[in-house]
Amino acid sequence: MSADGSPAQCSRAGCRAAASWLIRWRNPRIHSADRWKSWVACDEHREYLREFLAARSFPLDVSPLDRAVSGP
């Protein structure tokens, strides 16, 4: 859910679908080990966004969005 309480939207450009996945990543060339960025993805774009980051050898973690919001 976003800060205003509306469902989070997929981070893929042009997609307005509700997100159900959290993708945490960092670029080790510019981010310190404790700084992570977050994208959210719908079911359709989860693998696309994960592959985009993996192709650049960025460390990443993919987890269901509801688990990430409610805790471990």
PDB file as gemmi writes it, atoms N, CA and C in Angstrom:
CRYST1    1.000    1.000    1.000  90.00  90.00  90.00 P 1                      
ATOM      1  N   MET A   1       0.836  -1.171   0.000  1.00  0.00           N  
ATOM      2  CA  MET A   1       0.000   0.000   0.000  1.00  0.00           C  
ATOM      3  C   MET A   1       0.889   1.246   0.000  1.00  0.00           C  
ATOM      4  N   SER A   2       0.439   2.258  -0.679  1.00  0.00           N  
ATOM      5  CA  SER A   2       1.219   3.490  -0.728  1.00  0.00           C  
ATOM      6  C   SER A   2       0.968   4.323   0.525  1.00  0.00           C  
ATOM      7  N   ALA A   3       1.692   5.407   0.649  1.00  0.00           N  
ATOM      8  CA  ALA A   3       1.589   6.260   1.836  1.00  0.00           C  
ATOM      9  C   ALA A   3       0.184   6.833   2.023  1.00  0.00           C  
ATOM     10  N   ASP A   4      -0.545   7.042   0.928  1.00  0.00           N  
ATOM     11  CA  ASP A   4      -1.898   7.599   1.053  1.00  0.00           C  
ATOM     12  C   ASP A   4      -2.969   6.530   1.234  1.00  0.00           C  
ATOM     13  N   GLY A   5      -2.568   5.271   1.344  1.00  0.00           N  
ATOM     14  CA  GLY A   5      -3.510   4.183   1.587  1.00  0.00           C  
ATOM     15  C   GLY A   5      -4.015   3.488   0.336  1.00  0.00           C  
ATOM     16  N   SER A   6      -3.673   4.001  -0.842  1.00  0.00           N  
ATOM     17  CA  SER A   6      -4.097   3.347  -2.077  1.00  0.00           C  
ATOM     18  C   SER A   6      -3.160   2.178  -2.380  1.00  0.00           C  
ATOM     19  N   PRO A   7      -3.643   1.185  -3.142  1.00  0.00           N  
ATOM     20  CA  PRO A   7      -2.781   0.046  -3.473  1.00  0.00           C  
ATOM     21  C   PRO A   7      -1.543   0.502  -4.255  1.00  0.00           C  
ATOM     22  N   ALA A   8      -0.413  -0.100  -3.978  1.00  0.00           N  
ATOM     23  CA  ALA A   8       0.825   0.228  -4.688  1.00  0.00           C  
ATOM     24  C   ALA A   8       0.698  -0.201  -6.146  1.00  0.00           C  
ATOM     25  N   GLN A   9       1.230   0.623  -7.057  1.00  0.00           N  
ATOM     26  CA  GLN A   9       1.201   0.309  -8.478  1.00  0.00           C  
ATOM     27  C   GLN A   9       2.552  -0.222  -8.922  1.00  0.00           C  
ATOM     28  N   CYS A  10       2.522  -1.112  -9.889  1.00  0.00           N  
ATOM     29  CA  CYS A  10       3.725  -1.714 -10.457  1.00  0.00           C  
ATOM     30  C   CYS A  10       4.707  -0.631 -10.912  1.00  0.00           C  
ATOM     31  N   SER A  11       5.999  -0.880 -10.693  1.00  0.00           N  
ATOM     32  CA  SER A  11       7.051   0.074 -11.067  1.00  0.00           C  
ATOM     33  C   SER A  11       7.426   0.018 -12.545  1.00  0.00           C  
ATOM     34  N   ARG A  12       6.945  -0.967 -13.288  1.00  0.00           N  
ATOM     35  CA  ARG A  12       7.248  -1.075 -14.712  1.00  0.00           C  
ATOM     36  C   ARG A  12       6.634   0.114 -15.437  1.00  0.00           C  
ATOM     37  N   ALA A  13       7.416   0.759 -16.282  1.00  0.00           N  
ATOM     38  CA  ALA A  13       6.941   1.932 -17.016  1.00  0.00           C  
ATOM     39  C   ALA A  13       5.647   1.618 -17.755  1.00  0.00           C  
ATOM     40  N   GLY A  14       4.652   2.472 -17.563  1.00  0.00           N  
ATOM     41  CA  GLY A  14       3.383   2.328 -18.261  1.00  0.00           C  
ATOM     42  C   GLY A  14       2.396   1.369 -17.631  1.00  0.00           C  
ATOM     43  N   CYS A  15       2.798   0.621 -16.629  1.00  0.00           N  
ATOM     44  CA  CYS A  15       1.907  -0.346 -15.979  1.00  0.00           C  
ATOM     45  C   CYS A  15       1.230   0.316 -14.782  1.00  0.00           C  
ATOM     46  N   ARG A  16      -0.055   0.160 -14.685  1.00  0.00           N  
ATOM     47  CA  ARG A  16      -0.816   0.716 -13.566  1.00  0.00           C  
ATOM     48  C   ARG A  16      -1.466  -0.385 -12.740  1.00  0.00           C  
ATOM     49  N   ALA A  17      -1.045  -1.633 -12.949  1.00  0.00           N  
ATOM     50  CA  ALA A  17      -1.618  -2.767 -12.211  1.00  0.00           C  
ATOM     51  C   ALA A  17      -1.198  -2.714 -10.746  1.00  0.00           C  
ATOM     52  N   ALA A  18      -2.019  -3.294  -9.910  1.00  0.00           N  
ATOM     53  CA  ALA A  18      -1.698  -3.373  -8.484  1.00  0.00           C  
ATOM     54  C   ALA A  18      -0.459  -4.244  -8.293  1.00  0.00           C  
ATOM     55  N   ALA A  19       0.431  -3.793  -7.453  1.00  0.00           N  
ATOM     56  CA  ALA A  19       1.669  -4.534  -7.180  1.00  0.00           C  
ATOM     57  C   ALA A  19       1.420  -5.602  -6.127  1.00  0.00           C  
ATOM     58  N   SER A  20       2.087  -6.739  -6.297  1.00  0.00           N  
ATOM     59  CA  SER A  20       2.001  -7.810  -5.302  1.00  0.00           C  
ATOM     60  C   SER A  20       3.380  -8.327  -4.910  1.00  0.00           C  
ATOM     61  N   TRP A  21       4.435  -7.727  -5.461  1.00  0.00           N  
ATOM     62  CA  TRP A  21       5.812  -8.142  -5.179  1.00  0.00           C  
ATOM     63  C   TRP A  21       6.670  -6.940  -4.821  1.00  0.00           C  
ATOM     64  N   LEU A  22       7.592  -7.129  -3.891  1.00  0.00           N  
ATOM     65  CA  LEU A  22       8.582  -6.126  -3.526  1.00  0.00           C  
ATOM     66  C   LEU A  22       9.940  -6.600  -4.033  1.00  0.00           C  
ATOM     67  N   ILE A  23      10.622  -5.745  -4.780  1.00  0.00           N  
ATOM     68  CA  ILE A  23      11.968  -6.047  -5.275  1.00  0.00           C  
ATOM     69  C   ILE A  23      12.909  -5.029  -4.647  1.00  0.00           C  
ATOM     70  N   ARG A  24      13.775  -5.506  -3.760  1.00  0.00           N  
ATOM     71  CA  ARG A  24      14.779  -4.651  -3.125  1.00  0.00           C  
ATOM     72  C   ARG A  24      16.091  -4.868  -3.867  1.00  0.00           C  
ATOM     73  N   TRP A  25      16.791  -3.795  -4.194  1.00  0.00           N  
ATOM     74  CA  TRP A  25      18.030  -3.907  -4.954  1.00  0.00           C  
ATOM     75  C   TRP A  25      18.959  -2.754  -4.622  1.00  0.00           C  
ATOM     76  N   ARG A  26      20.201  -2.928  -5.046  1.00  0.00           N  
ATOM     77  CA  ARG A  26      21.168  -1.835  -4.922  1.00  0.00           C  
ATOM     78  C   ARG A  26      22.202  -1.949  -6.025  1.00  0.00           C  
ATOM     79  N   ASN A  27      22.751  -0.804  -6.382  1.00  0.00           N  
ATOM     80  CA  ASN A  27      23.836  -0.736  -7.350  1.00  0.00           C  
ATOM     81  C   ASN A  27      25.115  -0.596  -6.539  1.00  0.00           C  
ATOM     82  N   PRO A  28      25.932  -1.653  -6.452  1.00  0.00           N  
ATOM     83  CA  PRO A  28      27.117  -1.597  -5.591  1.00  0.00           C  
ATOM     84  C   PRO A  28      28.151  -0.551  -6.018  1.00  0.00           C  
ATOM     85  N   ARG A  29      28.071  -0.067  -7.250  1.00  0.00           N  
ATOM     86  CA  ARG A  29      29.016   0.964  -7.681  1.00  0.00           C  
ATOM     87  C   ARG A  29      28.699   2.329  -7.084  1.00  0.00           C  
ATOM     88  N   ILE A  30      27.433   2.557  -6.741  1.00  0.00           N  
ATOM     89  CA  ILE A  30      27.071   3.874  -6.208  1.00  0.00           C  
ATOM     90  C   ILE A  30      26.390   3.824  -4.844  1.00  0.00           C  
ATOM     91  N   HIS A  31      25.928   2.651  -4.409  1.00  0.00           N  
ATOM     92  CA  HIS A  31      25.245   2.536  -3.117  1.00  0.00           C  
ATOM     93  C   HIS A  31      26.115   1.790  -2.119  1.00  0.00           C  
ATOM     94  N   SER A  32      26.141   2.263  -0.894  1.00  0.00           N  
ATOM     95  CA  SER A  32      26.840   1.526   0.160  1.00  0.00           C  
ATOM     96  C   SER A  32      26.055   0.249   0.465  1.00  0.00           C  
ATOM     97  N   ALA A  33      26.677  -0.672   1.171  1.00  0.00           N  
ATOM     98  CA  ALA A  33      26.064  -1.975   1.442  1.00  0.00           C  
ATOM     99  C   ALA A  33      24.772  -1.876   2.242  1.00  0.00           C  
ATOM    100  N   ASP A  34      24.576  -0.784   2.961  1.00  0.00           N  
ATOM    101  CA  ASP A  34      23.356  -0.654   3.769  1.00  0.00           C  
ATOM    102  C   ASP A  34      22.254   0.153   3.078  1.00  0.00           C  
ATOM    103  N   ARG A  35      22.476   0.593   1.850  1.00  0.00           N  
ATOM    104  CA  ARG A  35      21.454   1.369   1.126  1.00  0.00           C  
ATOM    105  C   ARG A  35      20.815   0.510   0.045  1.00  0.00           C  
ATOM    106  N   TRP A  36      19.531   0.294   0.161  1.00  0.00           N  
ATOM    107  CA  TRP A  36      18.768  -0.505  -0.800  1.00  0.00           C  
ATOM    108  C   TRP A  36      17.651   0.341  -1.389  1.00  0.00           C  
ATOM    109  N   LYS A  37      17.369   0.146  -2.654  1.00  0.00           N  
ATOM    110  CA  LYS A  37      16.246   0.790  -3.332  1.00  0.00           C  
ATOM    111  C   LYS A  37      15.124  -0.242  -3.415  1.00  0.00           C  
ATOM    112  N   SER A  38      13.907   0.214  -3.598  1.00  0.00           N  
ATOM    113  CA  SER A  38      12.763  -0.693  -3.687  1.00  0.00           C  
ATOM    114  C   SER A  38      11.909  -0.381  -4.903  1.00  0.00           C  
ATOM    115  N   TRP A  39      11.536  -1.431  -5.606  1.00  0.00           N  
ATOM    116  CA  TRP A  39      10.532  -1.363  -6.654  1.00  0.00           C  
ATOM    117  C   TRP A  39       9.429  -2.314  -6.251  1.00  0.00           C  
ATOM    118  N   VAL A  40       8.231  -2.081  -6.750  1.00  0.00           N  
ATOM    119  CA  VAL A  40       7.135  -3.022  -6.565  1.00  0.00           C  
ATOM    120  C   VAL A  40       6.685  -3.487  -7.942  1.00  0.00           C  
ATOM    121  N   ALA A  41       6.178  -4.711  -8.013  1.00  0.00           N  
ATOM    122  CA  ALA A  41       5.819  -5.288  -9.307  1.00  0.00           C  
ATOM    123  C   ALA A  41       4.504  -6.053  -9.233  1.00  0.00           C  
ATOM    124  N   CYS A  42       3.786  -6.034 -10.345  1.00  0.00           N  
ATOM    125  CA  CYS A  42       2.611  -6.885 -10.476  1.00  0.00           C  
ATOM    126  C   CYS A  42       3.111  -8.284 -10.861  1.00  0.00           C  
ATOM    127  N   ASP A  43       2.212  -9.258 -10.857  1.00  0.00           N  
ATOM    128  CA  ASP A  43       2.605 -10.624 -11.210  1.00  0.00           C  
ATOM    129  C   ASP A  43       3.204 -10.692 -12.612  1.00  0.00           C  
ATOM    130  N   GLU A  44       2.644  -9.931 -13.545  1.00  0.00           N  
ATOM    131  CA  GLU A  44       3.103  -9.970 -14.932  1.00  0.00           C  
ATOM    132  C   GLU A  44       4.529  -9.443 -15.097  1.00  0.00           C  
ATOM    133  N   HIS A  45       4.924  -8.444 -14.327  1.00  0.00           N  
ATOM    134  CA  HIS A  45       6.226  -7.800 -14.520  1.00  0.00           C  
ATOM    135  C   HIS A  45       7.286  -8.149 -13.479  1.00  0.00           C  
ATOM    136  N   ARG A  46       6.971  -8.992 -12.526  1.00  0.00           N  
ATOM    137  CA  ARG A  46       7.949  -9.369 -11.492  1.00  0.00           C  
ATOM    138  C   ARG A  46       9.226  -9.923 -12.117  1.00  0.00           C  
ATOM    139  N   GLU A  47       9.086 -10.884 -13.000  1.00  0.00           N  
ATOM    140  CA  GLU A  47      10.265 -11.519 -13.597  1.00  0.00           C  
ATOM    141  C   GLU A  47      11.011 -10.550 -14.513  1.00  0.00           C  
ATOM    142  N   TYR A  48      10.300  -9.715 -15.258  1.00  0.00           N  
ATOM    143  CA  TYR A  48      10.941  -8.736 -16.132  1.00  0.00           C  
ATOM    144  C   TYR A  48      11.836  -7.798 -15.320  1.00  0.00           C  
ATOM    145  N   LEU A  49      11.292  -7.239 -14.239  1.00  0.00           N  
ATOM    146  CA  LEU A  49      12.073  -6.310 -13.422  1.00  0.00           C  
ATOM    147  C   LEU A  49      13.229  -7.018 -12.721  1.00  0.00           C  
ATOM    148  N   ARG A  50      13.001  -8.247 -12.252  1.00  0.00           N  
ATOM    149  CA  ARG A  50      14.068  -9.011 -11.612  1.00  0.00           C  
ATOM    150  C   ARG A  50      15.197  -9.273 -12.606  1.00  0.00           C  
ATOM    151  N   GLU A  51      14.856  -9.690 -13.812  1.00  0.00           N  
ATOM    152  CA  GLU A  51      15.869  -9.957 -14.841  1.00  0.00           C  
ATOM    153  C   GLU A  51      16.620  -8.687 -15.245  1.00  0.00           C  
ATOM    154  N   PHE A  52      15.932  -7.563 -15.320  1.00  0.00           N  
ATOM    155  CA  PHE A  52      16.563  -6.283 -15.643  1.00  0.00           C  
ATOM    156  C   PHE A  52      17.690  -5.991 -14.655  1.00  0.00           C  
ATOM    157  N   LEU A  53      17.416  -6.177 -13.376  1.00  0.00           N  
ATOM    158  CA  LEU A  53      18.415  -5.916 -12.335  1.00  0.00           C  
ATOM    159  C   LEU A  53      19.490  -6.995 -12.302  1.00  0.00           C  
ATOM    160  N   ALA A  54      19.095  -8.251 -12.447  1.00  0.00           N  
ATOM    161  CA  ALA A  54      20.051  -9.360 -12.414  1.00  0.00           C  
ATOM    162  C   ALA A  54      21.038  -9.272 -13.581  1.00  0.00           C  
ATOM    163  N   ALA A  55      20.588  -8.814 -14.740  1.00  0.00           N  
ATOM    164  CA  ALA A  55      21.467  -8.678 -15.905  1.00  0.00           C  
ATOM    165  C   ALA A  55      22.590  -7.679 -15.644  1.00  0.00           C  
ATOM    166  N   ARG A  56      22.377  -6.784 -14.703  1.00  0.00           N  
ATOM    167  CA  ARG A  56      23.389  -5.792 -14.333  1.00  0.00           C  
ATOM    168  C   ARG A  56      24.186  -6.214 -13.104  1.00  0.00           C  
ATOM    169  N   SER A  57      23.955  -7.443 -12.664  1.00  0.00           N  
ATOM    170  CA  SER A  57      24.632  -8.027 -11.492  1.00  0.00           C  
ATOM    171  C   SER A  57      24.382  -7.234 -10.216  1.00  0.00           C  
ATOM    172  N   PHE A  58      23.207  -6.612 -10.115  1.00  0.00           N  
ATOM    173  CA  PHE A  58      22.853  -5.900  -8.894  1.00  0.00           C  
ATOM    174  C   PHE A  58      22.359  -6.903  -7.857  1.00  0.00           C  
ATOM    175  N   PRO A  59      22.814  -6.798  -6.614  1.00  0.00           N  
ATOM    176  CA  PRO A  59      22.242  -7.638  -5.556  1.00  0.00           C  
ATOM    177  C   PRO A  59      20.754  -7.299  -5.429  1.00  0.00           C  
ATOM    178  N   LEU A  60      19.919  -8.339  -5.295  1.00  0.00           N  
ATOM    179  CA  LEU A  60      18.493  -8.088  -5.189  1.00  0.00           C  
ATOM    180  C   LEU A  60      17.803  -9.151  -4.361  1.00  0.00           C  
ATOM    181  N   ASP A  61      16.613  -8.804  -3.907  1.00  0.00           N  
ATOM    182  CA  ASP A  61      15.777  -9.709  -3.126  1.00  0.00           C  
ATOM    183  C   ASP A  61      14.337  -9.485  -3.568  1.00  0.00           C  
ATOM    184  N   VAL A  62      13.619 -10.575  -3.842  1.00  0.00           N  
ATOM    185  CA  VAL A  62      12.221 -10.493  -4.251  1.00  0.00           C  
ATOM    186  C   VAL A  62      11.375 -11.190  -3.199  1.00  0.00           C  
ATOM    187  N   SER A  63      10.336 -10.512  -2.729  1.00  0.00           N  
ATOM    188  CA  SER A  63       9.444 -11.109  -1.735  1.00  0.00           C  
ATOM    189  C   SER A  63       8.018 -10.626  -1.983  1.00  0.00           C  
ATOM    190  N   PRO A  64       7.031 -11.407  -1.530  1.00  0.00           N  
ATOM    191  CA  PRO A  64       5.642 -10.950  -1.676  1.00  0.00           C  
ATOM    192  C   PRO A  64       5.448  -9.624  -0.947  1.00  0.00           C  
ATOM    193  N   LEU A  65       4.727  -8.719  -1.558  1.00  0.00           N  
ATOM    194  CA  LEU A  65       4.538  -7.388  -0.987  1.00  0.00           C  
ATOM    195  C   LEU A  65       3.795  -7.449   0.335  1.00  0.00           C  
ATOM    196  N   ASP A  66       2.803  -8.314   0.469  1.00  0.00           N  
ATOM    197  CA  ASP A  66       2.054  -8.381   1.726  1.00  0.00           C  
ATOM    198  C   ASP A  66       2.928  -8.843   2.876  1.00  0.00           C  
ATOM    199  N   ARG A  67       3.861  -9.750   2.624  1.00  0.00           N  
ATOM    200  CA  ARG A  67       4.779 -10.195   3.676  1.00  0.00           C  
ATOM    201  C   ARG A  67       5.731  -9.072   4.061  1.00  0.00           C  
ATOM    202  N   ALA A  68       6.206  -8.322   3.066  1.00  0.00           N  
ATOM    203  CA  ALA A  68       7.141  -7.222   3.330  1.00  0.00           C  
ATOM    204  C   ALA A  68       6.469  -6.120   4.143  1.00  0.00           C  
ATOM    205  N   VAL A  69       5.190  -5.872   3.895  1.00  0.00           N  
ATOM    206  CA  VAL A  69       4.473  -4.816   4.602  1.00  0.00           C  
ATOM    207  C   VAL A  69       4.125  -5.250   6.018  1.00  0.00           C  
ATOM    208  N   SER A  70       3.722  -6.524   6.177  1.00  0.00           N  
ATOM    209  CA  SER A  70       3.274  -6.980   7.491  1.00  0.00           C  
ATOM    210  C   SER A  70       4.404  -7.480   8.375  1.00  0.00           C  
ATOM    211  N   GLY A  71       5.582  -7.691   7.806  1.00  0.00           N  
ATOM    212  CA  GLY A  71       6.723  -8.131   8.608  1.00  0.00           C  
ATOM    213  C   GLY A  71       7.373  -9.365   8.039  1.00  0.00           C  
ATOM    214  N   PRO A  72       8.349  -9.933   8.774  1.00  0.00           N  
ATOM    215  CA  PRO A  72       9.114 -11.078   8.256  1.00  0.00           C  
ATOM    216  C   PRO A  72       8.342 -12.304   8.083  1.00  0.00           C  
TER     217      PRO A  72                                                      
END                                                                             
